């Protein structure tokens, strides 16, 4: 994976602020994003299931708001 100079500078600055090595910063950031994505995906599947629909049906109908909360 290659980063632009601006990306490298931003990553290095943030990692330094957090007192993390670049490798640890990238590992933690990637893991956090992946776990957030999984939680969002699971929540979306649960929303569709509560509505008795598939995810594809919810997306097709543009029904992304859960008014039952």
LINVENTA-V980848 format. One line per field, one symbol per residue. ss: DSSP state (H for helix, E for strand, C for the rest). psi: psi as a letter, one per 20 degrees, with the letter a starting at -180 (. if undefined). burial: b if it has 24 or more other C-alpha atoms within 12 Angstrom, else e. A space follows every 50 residues. Layout:
# LINVENTA-V980848
ss=???
psi=???
burial=???
This chain:
# LINVENTA-V980848
ss=CCCCHHHHHHHHHHHHHCCCCHHHHHHHHHHHHHHHHHHHHHHHHHHHHH CCCCHHHHHHHCCCCCCCC
psi=pqqrgggggggggggghjlqrggggggggggggghgggggghgghggggh ikrrghggghikmjpnij.
burial=eeeeeeeeeebeeeeeeeeeeeeeeeeeeeeeeeeeeeeeeeebeebbee eeeeeeeeeeeeeeeeeee
